[in-house]
Amino acid sequence: MRLTRLFVSLFAAGLMGGAAAQSLTPEEERIAGIVKANAGKALELLEKSVNINSGTMNHAGVREVGKLFRAEFDKLGFKTQWVEMPKEMQRAGHLVARREGKRGKRVLMIGHLDTVFEADSPMQKWERSGDRARGQGVNDMKGGNVIILEALRALHAAGALGNTSVNVIFTGDEENAGDPKEISRRDMVELAKRSDVALAFEGTVLDEQGKATGTIGRRSSTSWQLEVKGRQGHSSGIFNATAGYGAVYETARILDAFRQQLQEPNLTFNPGVILGGTEVAYDDATAKGSAFGKSNVIANTSVVRGDLRFLTPEQGELARARMRTIAAQNLPGTSAEIRFQDGYPPMAPTAGNLKVLELYSQASADAGLGPIAALPPGLRGAGDVQFVAPYVDSLDGLGAVGRGAHAPGEDLDVKSIEQGAIRTAILLYRLTR
C-alpha cells in the first residue's frame, strides 16, 4: 500500500509526464529535420539487422548484428569495443561504444542485440506492408537500437556531439542473461557508475488512448525453489499421527497460504511447475522433470519452481521473509525448504527517474509528438535497465512501437522509428548542453 500511495502522490504532484507543448529552438528544429531526412536509411539499417537471426544462443548471429551496428558507431566517432564473455558462460558478448567529454550530463544508452528467436526457429525476414513492418526482433529491440543510432547520427550531423560524454552498450544476452550476472552485467554497471542518466530502449508501450508512455519503474524477476518432504506410507493412514499429511498436501497448504497472505500491489509469485509423488526428478537446466506415484501411496516428495516479482528491495525482502515463515509452519509428518535465487533487481520509481521522464516528455511535446506519461510498473517485465537503476537516474521504454513481441508475426509501427529518434535526439541535446 505504501508503494501505491507513493505512485498516486507523484501523479497528483504533476510528475507523471504531463508537458505543455512549447517549441523547439532553431538548432533543435535542425536536428529533428536531419532525423526526418534520414528516415529511409534508418529503415534500411533496421531491415538489415532484422534479417540476421540473432537468437541469444546463436552467437555467430549476435556477433554479426553487433558488427553491423559497430560500423555505424565507428562512423560517428565513437570508440567501439566487443566485450567477450568467458567461454563457460556460453554467451556471445556485448558491443560497447564510448565518447568522452566534459559538457553536460553523462549519458548511458542501453539496447540489446539478441532476440528470443533462435537459429532453429522459422526465419521471418523483414516484410513491409504500408505503415507496418514484420520480422524477428523488429520491435524487441532492433527498432530501439536503430532509434539510438539515428538520434546520435542527427546530433553528429548537427555538430552537437562534440565534448559530450555518451556511452552505449548493446548486450548480446538480454533475453537470457548469462550467469553469473555479476560478470554478464559487469561492464554495464561500470558504465552506469560513470554516468548521470541511463536511457533504455525497450519498446514504447502505448496507453489505452494510444499515447506513448515511459517506464520509470520495473519489477524484479527472481526465482524460488520449494522442496517438500513427507512420510511415505499406505494411503489409508493419511492424516493420522503416524503417517501425517504427505508432501502433496503440505505443498498445497504452502502455495495456498502464499495466495491468501502475500497479495499486494506490484508483488506477484507464480508457481510455474510442480511435481509430486514417491519418485521425483527435476532438471533446472532444461526445466523438465518426471514424477512417479500411486494413488494408494502417500507422496514423500514434492518440488515447485516459481518466480517472484517486486518493485523495491524492501518489498522483496518482506515477501521472502513471509514465504519462509509460511513454509516453516508444517503440517504433521512433513517438512519444507524454500530457497531464493536473485535474477533481475527491481527498478523503483524514484524522483530522479520521474525527473528524466519530465525532460523526455517535454522534448516530445515541444517536437509536436505529445507528452509522455508514466507506465505503471506492474505492466512491464524485466529488462537490462534494472541492473543500472540502483546507480543512476533511469528511464526505459524509449524504443519502437510494435505488437506481438516474442511471437511469430512480431511487428513494428514504422513511423515510431522516426518519432522515437526525434524525441531521443532532442532529449540528448538538452541533457548534454
C-alpha positions as CSV (number, residue, x, y, z in Angstrom):
1,M,0.0,0.0,0.0
2,R,2.9,2.4,0.7
3,L,4.1,2.0,-2.9
4,T,0.6,2.7,-4.2
5,R,0.3,5.9,-2.2
6,L,3.7,7.0,-3.4
7,F,2.7,6.5,-7.0
8,V,-0.6,8.3,-6.6
9,S,1.0,11.2,-4.8
10,L,3.6,11.6,-7.6
11,F,0.7,11.6,-10.1
12,A,-1.1,14.3,-8.1
13,A,2.1,16.3,-8.0
14,G,2.2,16.5,-11.7
15,L,5.2,14.3,-12.2
16,M,3.7,11.7,-14.4
17,G,4.9,13.0,-17.7
18,G,2.5,15.8,-18.4
19,A,4.1,18.5,-20.5
20,A,2.7,21.6,-22.3
21,A,3.8,21.9,-25.9
22,Q,6.2,24.8,-26.4
23,S,8.6,24.9,-29.3
24,L,12.0,23.7,-30.4
25,T,14.9,26.1,-30.8
26,P,16.3,26.6,-34.3
27,E,19.1,24.2,-33.6
28,E,16.6,21.6,-32.3
29,E,14.5,22.1,-35.4
30,R,17.6,21.3,-37.5
31,I,18.3,18.2,-35.5
32,A,14.7,16.9,-36.0
33,G,14.9,17.7,-39.7
34,I,18.0,15.6,-40.0
35,V,16.2,12.7,-38.4
36,K,13.4,13.0,-40.9
37,A,15.7,13.3,-43.8
38,N,17.4,10.1,-42.9
39,A,14.2,8.1,-42.2
40,G,14.7,5.9,-45.3
41,K,18.2,4.9,-44.4
42,A,17.2,4.2,-40.9
43,L,14.7,1.6,-42.1
44,E,17.3,0.1,-44.4
45,L,19.6,-0.4,-41.4
46,L,16.7,-1.9,-39.4
47,E,15.9,-4.3,-42.3
48,K,19.5,-5.5,-42.5
49,S,19.6,-6.2,-38.7
50,V,16.2,-7.9,-38.7
51,N,17.3,-10.2,-41.5
52,I,20.1,-11.6,-39.4
53,N,19.0,-14.3,-36.9
54,S,20.4,-13.3,-33.5
55,G,18.8,-15.6,-31.0
56,T,20.7,-15.4,-27.8
57,M,22.3,-18.8,-28.3
58,N,23.1,-18.1,-31.9
59,H,26.5,-16.5,-31.0
60,A,27.6,-16.0,-34.6
61,G,24.3,-14.2,-35.4
62,V,24.6,-12.0,-32.3
63,R,28.1,-11.0,-33.3
64,E,27.1,-10.3,-36.9
65,V,24.4,-7.9,-35.8
66,G,26.9,-6.4,-33.4
67,K,29.3,-5.9,-36.3
68,L,26.6,-4.2,-38.3
69,F,25.9,-1.6,-35.6
70,R,29.5,-1.3,-34.6
71,A,30.3,0.1,-38.1
72,E,27.6,2.8,-37.6
73,F,29.1,3.9,-34.3
74,D,32.6,4.0,-35.8
75,K,31.3,6.4,-38.5
76,L,30.1,8.7,-35.7
77,G,33.5,8.9,-34.0
78,F,32.7,6.5,-31.1
79,K,35.4,4.3,-29.7
80,T,33.9,0.8,-30.1
81,Q,34.8,-2.5,-28.4
82,W,33.4,-6.0,-28.4
83,V,33.4,-7.4,-24.9
84,E,33.8,-11.1,-24.8
85,M,32.2,-13.2,-22.1
86,P,34.0,-16.2,-20.5
87,K,33.6,-19.3,-22.7
88,E,31.9,-21.3,-20.0
89,M,29.0,-18.7,-19.8
90,Q,28.0,-19.6,-23.4
91,R,27.1,-16.1,-24.4
92,A,28.3,-14.0,-27.4
93,G,29.3,-10.8,-25.6
94,H,28.4,-7.2,-25.8
95,L,29.0,-4.2,-28.0
96,V,30.2,-1.0,-26.2
97,A,30.6,2.4,-27.9
98,R,32.1,5.4,-26.0
99,R,32.5,9.1,-26.3
100,E,34.2,11.1,-23.5
101,G,33.6,14.8,-23.0
102,K,33.0,17.4,-20.2
103,R,29.9,19.1,-21.4
104,G,26.5,18.5,-19.8
105,K,25.2,15.2,-18.3
106,R,27.0,11.9,-18.9
107,V,24.5,9.7,-20.6
108,L,24.4,5.9,-20.9
109,M,22.2,4.4,-23.6
110,I,21.1,0.7,-23.5
111,G,20.0,-1.7,-26.2
112,H,20.4,-5.4,-26.9
113,L,21.4,-7.4,-30.0
114,D,19.8,-10.7,-29.3
115,T,16.2,-11.9,-29.8
116,V,14.1,-14.8,-28.5
117,F,14.1,-16.4,-32.0
118,E,16.9,-19.0,-32.0
119,A,18.6,-20.3,-35.1
120,D,16.3,-23.3,-35.4
121,S,13.1,-21.2,-35.4
122,P,11.4,-20.5,-38.7
123,M,13.1,-17.4,-40.1
124,Q,10.8,-14.4,-40.5
125,K,12.6,-11.8,-42.6
126,W,11.7,-8.2,-42.9
127,E,8.3,-7.6,-44.6
128,R,6.9,-4.1,-45.1
129,S,3.2,-3.5,-45.5
130,G,2.3,0.1,-45.5
131,D,3.0,1.7,-42.2
132,R,3.9,-1.6,-40.5
133,A,6.8,-4.0,-40.8
134,R,7.3,-7.5,-39.6
135,G,10.4,-9.5,-38.7
136,Q,12.3,-11.2,-35.9
137,G,13.2,-8.7,-33.2
138,V,11.8,-5.8,-35.2
139,N,10.5,-4.1,-32.1
140,D,12.2,-6.1,-29.4
141,M,14.6,-4.5,-29.8
142,K,16.4,-3.9,-33.1
143,G,14.0,-1.0,-33.6
144,G,15.2,0.5,-30.4
145,N,18.8,0.1,-31.4
146,V,18.2,2.0,-34.6
147,I,16.4,4.8,-32.7
148,I,19.6,5.2,-30.6
149,L,21.8,5.4,-33.7
150,E,19.5,7.7,-35.6
151,A,19.4,10.2,-32.7
152,L,23.2,10.1,-32.4
153,R,23.6,10.4,-36.1
154,A,21.4,13.6,-36.2
155,L,23.3,15.1,-33.3
156,H,26.6,14.3,-35.0
157,A,25.5,15.8,-38.3
158,A,24.4,19.0,-36.5
159,G,27.8,19.2,-34.8
160,A,26.2,18.7,-31.4
161,L,28.1,15.6,-30.1
162,G,31.4,17.3,-29.6
163,N,32.8,17.3,-26.0
164,T,29.9,15.2,-24.8
165,S,30.0,12.0,-22.7
166,V,27.7,9.4,-24.3
167,N,28.3,5.7,-23.8
168,V,26.2,3.0,-25.4
169,I,26.0,-0.7,-24.6
170,F,24.2,-3.3,-26.7
171,T,24.1,-6.5,-24.8
172,G,24.1,-9.9,-26.5
173,D,22.1,-11.8,-24.0
174,E,19.2,-9.6,-22.7
175,E,16.6,-12.3,-23.5
176,N,18.6,-14.9,-21.5
177,A,21.2,-13.2,-19.4
178,G,24.3,-15.2,-18.7
179,D,25.2,-16.4,-15.3
180,P,26.8,-15.2,-13.1
181,K,25.2,-11.9,-13.8
182,E,27.9,-10.2,-11.8
183,I,30.0,-10.9,-14.9
184,S,27.5,-10.7,-17.7
185,R,26.3,-7.2,-16.5
186,R,29.7,-6.0,-15.1
187,D,30.5,-3.7,-18.0
188,M,27.0,-2.2,-18.0
189,V,27.2,-1.5,-14.3
190,E,30.6,0.1,-14.6
191,L,29.4,2.4,-17.3
192,A,26.4,3.3,-15.2
193,K,28.6,4.3,-12.3
194,R,30.3,6.8,-14.6
195,S,27.0,8.2,-15.8
196,D,24.4,10.7,-14.7
197,V,21.4,9.4,-16.7
198,A,20.6,6.0,-18.2
199,L,18.2,5.7,-21.1
200,A,17.0,2.2,-22.2
201,F,15.2,1.5,-25.5
202,E,12.9,-1.4,-24.9
203,G,9.7,-0.9,-26.9
204,T,7.4,2.0,-26.2
205,V,4.2,0.9,-24.6
206,L,1.0,2.8,-25.6
207,D,-1.7,3.6,-23.0
208,E,-5.4,3.0,-23.5
209,Q,-5.7,6.2,-25.5
210,G,-2.9,5.1,-27.8
211,K,-0.4,7.6,-26.4
212,A,3.3,6.8,-25.7
213,T,4.4,6.1,-22.2
214,G,7.8,6.0,-20.4
215,T,9.0,3.4,-17.9
216,I,10.1,4.8,-14.6
217,G,9.8,1.5,-12.7
218,R,10.2,-2.2,-13.5
219,R,9.6,-5.1,-11.1
220,S,12.3,-7.6,-10.4
221,S,12.5,-11.1,-11.9
222,T,13.8,-13.6,-9.3
223,S,13.1,-17.3,-8.7
224,W,12.3,-19.6,-5.9
225,Q,12.5,-23.4,-5.3
226,L,10.3,-25.2,-2.9
227,E,11.1,-28.8,-1.8
228,V,8.7,-30.6,0.5
229,K,9.1,-34.0,2.3
230,G,6.5,-36.3,3.8
231,R,6.3,-39.8,5.2
232,Q,5.7,-42.5,2.6
233,G,3.1,-45.0,3.6
234,H,-0.3,-46.6,2.9
235,S,-2.9,-44.0,1.8
236,S,-5.4,-45.4,4.3
237,G,-3.3,-43.9,7.1
238,I,-3.1,-40.3,5.8
239,F,-3.9,-37.6,8.3
240,N,-3.2,-39.8,11.3
241,A,-0.5,-39.0,13.8
242,T,1.9,-41.7,12.4
243,A,1.5,-41.1,8.7
244,G,0.9,-37.3,8.7
245,Y,-0.3,-35.4,5.7
246,G,2.2,-36.3,3.0
247,A,4.2,-34.0,0.7
248,V,1.5,-33.1,-1.7
249,Y,-1.0,-31.7,0.9
250,E,1.8,-29.8,2.6
251,T,2.8,-28.2,-0.8
252,A,-0.9,-27.3,-1.4
253,R,-1.0,-25.7,2.0
254,I,2.1,-23.6,1.4
255,L,1.0,-22.4,-2.1
256,D,-2.5,-21.5,-0.9
257,A,-1.1,-19.6,2.0
258,F,1.1,-17.6,-0.4
259,R,-2.0,-16.8,-2.4
260,Q,-4.0,-15.7,0.7
261,Q,-1.4,-13.9,2.7
262,L,1.0,-12.2,0.2
263,Q,-1.1,-10.5,-2.4
264,E,-0.4,-6.7,-2.6
265,P,0.2,-4.1,-5.3
266,N,3.3,-4.8,-7.5
267,L,4.0,-8.2,-5.9
268,T,3.5,-11.5,-7.7
269,F,4.6,-15.0,-7.1
270,N,3.9,-17.7,-9.6
271,P,4.4,-21.4,-9.2
272,G,5.3,-22.4,-12.7
273,V,5.9,-26.1,-12.3
274,I,5.1,-28.7,-9.6
275,L,5.9,-32.4,-9.3
276,G,4.9,-34.7,-6.5
277,G,5.0,-38.4,-5.7
278,T,7.3,-41.1,-4.4
279,E,9.9,-40.6,-7.1
280,V,10.5,-37.1,-8.3
281,A,13.3,-35.7,-10.6
282,Y,13.6,-32.2,-12.0
283,D,16.3,-30.7,-14.1
284,D,16.6,-26.9,-13.7
285,A,18.8,-26.6,-16.8
286,T,16.1,-27.9,-19.1
287,A,13.1,-27.0,-16.9
288,K,11.8,-30.6,-17.3
289,G,11.1,-33.3,-14.8
290,S,9.2,-36.5,-14.0
291,A,7.2,-38.0,-11.2
292,F,6.1,-41.4,-10.2
293,G,3.5,-42.3,-7.6
294,K,0.4,-44.4,-6.9
295,S,-3.0,-43.3,-5.6
296,N,-2.7,-45.7,-2.6
297,V,0.7,-44.4,-1.5
298,I,1.3,-41.2,0.4
299,A,3.7,-39.0,-1.5
300,N,7.0,-38.5,0.1
301,T,8.4,-35.7,-2.1
302,S,7.2,-32.6,-3.9
303,V,9.1,-29.9,-5.8
304,V,7.9,-26.5,-7.1
305,R,9.7,-23.9,-9.2
306,G,8.3,-20.4,-9.4
307,D,9.2,-16.7,-9.9
308,L,8.8,-13.7,-7.6
309,R,8.5,-10.1,-8.8
310,F,8.6,-7.0,-6.7
311,L,9.1,-3.3,-7.1
312,T,11.6,-2.4,-4.4
313,P,14.3,-4.3,-2.5
314,E,12.4,-3.7,0.7
315,Q,9.2,-5.3,-0.7
316,G,11.2,-8.2,-1.9
317,E,12.8,-8.9,1.5
318,L,9.5,-8.7,3.2
319,A,7.9,-11.1,0.7
320,R,10.8,-13.6,1.1
321,A,10.6,-13.5,4.9
322,R,6.8,-14.2,4.8
323,M,7.3,-17.0,2.4
324,R,10.0,-18.6,4.6
325,T,7.7,-18.3,7.6
326,I,4.8,-20.0,5.8
327,A,7.0,-22.8,4.5
328,A,8.2,-23.5,8.1
329,Q,4.7,-23.9,9.5
330,N,4.5,-27.6,8.5
331,L,1.6,-30.0,8.7
332,P,2.3,-33.1,10.8
333,G,4.7,-35.5,9.3
334,T,6.1,-33.1,6.7
335,S,9.0,-30.6,6.3
336,A,9.7,-27.9,3.7
337,E,12.6,-25.8,2.5
338,I,12.3,-22.8,0.2
339,R,15.3,-21.1,-1.5
340,F,15.5,-18.0,-3.5
341,Q,17.7,-17.0,-6.4
342,D,18.3,-13.4,-7.5
343,G,17.8,-12.5,-11.1
344,Y,16.9,-9.0,-12.3
345,P,16.9,-6.5,-9.5
346,P,13.9,-4.1,-9.2
347,M,13.8,-0.6,-10.7
348,A,11.9,1.6,-8.2
349,P,10.0,4.6,-9.5
350,T,12.3,7.2,-7.9
351,A,12.1,11.0,-8.0
352,G,15.2,11.0,-10.2
353,N,13.6,8.7,-12.7
354,L,10.5,10.8,-12.8
355,K,12.6,13.9,-13.5
356,V,14.1,12.2,-16.5
357,L,10.6,11.4,-17.7
358,E,9.6,15.0,-17.3
359,L,12.5,16.1,-19.5
360,Y,11.7,13.4,-22.1
361,S,8.0,14.3,-22.1
362,Q,8.8,18.0,-22.6
363,A,11.1,17.2,-25.5
364,S,8.3,15.1,-27.1
365,A,5.7,17.8,-26.5
366,D,8.0,20.5,-27.9
367,A,8.6,18.4,-31.0
368,G,4.8,18.1,-31.6
369,L,4.7,14.5,-30.6
370,G,2.7,14.8,-27.4
371,P,3.5,14.4,-23.8
372,I,4.7,11.1,-22.3
373,A,3.0,9.6,-19.3
374,A,4.5,7.1,-16.8
375,L,3.6,3.5,-17.4
376,P,2.5,1.7,-14.2
377,P,5.5,-0.5,-13.1
378,G,3.4,-3.7,-13.0
379,L,2.8,-3.6,-16.7
380,R,6.4,-4.5,-17.8
381,G,8.6,-7.5,-17.4
382,A,12.3,-7.4,-16.6
383,G,14.9,-5.6,-18.6
384,D,18.6,-4.6,-18.6
385,V,18.0,-1.1,-17.2
386,Q,17.3,-2.7,-13.8
387,F,20.9,-3.6,-13.3
388,V,21.9,0.1,-13.6
389,A,18.9,1.7,-11.9
390,P,20.4,1.5,-8.4
391,Y,23.3,3.7,-9.5
392,V,21.8,6.3,-11.9
393,D,18.6,8.0,-12.7
394,S,17.0,5.9,-15.4
395,L,14.2,5.8,-18.0
396,D,13.1,2.9,-20.2
397,G,10.6,2.3,-22.9
398,L,12.1,4.8,-25.4
399,G,12.1,2.3,-28.2
400,A,9.9,1.4,-31.1
401,V,6.1,0.8,-31.0
402,G,5.0,-2.6,-32.1
403,R,2.9,-5.7,-31.5
404,G,3.5,-9.3,-30.8
405,A,7.0,-9.2,-29.3
406,H,8.5,-12.7,-28.7
407,A,5.9,-14.2,-31.0
408,P,5.7,-15.1,-34.7
409,G,4.5,-12.1,-36.6
410,E,6.2,-9.6,-34.3
411,D,5.7,-6.2,-36.0
412,L,6.5,-2.5,-35.9
413,D,4.8,0.8,-36.4
414,V,7.2,2.2,-39.0
415,K,6.7,5.9,-38.0
416,S,7.7,5.1,-34.4
417,I,11.4,4.9,-35.5
418,E,11.4,8.5,-36.7
419,Q,9.3,9.7,-33.8
420,G,11.5,7.9,-31.2
421,A,14.7,9.2,-32.8
422,I,13.4,12.8,-32.7
423,R,12.4,12.6,-29.1
424,T,15.7,11.0,-28.1
425,A,17.8,13.4,-30.1
426,I,16.1,16.5,-28.5
427,L,16.4,14.9,-25.0
428,L,20.1,14.2,-25.6
429,Y,20.7,17.6,-26.9
430,R,19.2,19.2,-23.8
431,L,20.9,16.8,-21.4
432,T,24.3,17.4,-22.9
433,R,24.2,21.2,-23.1
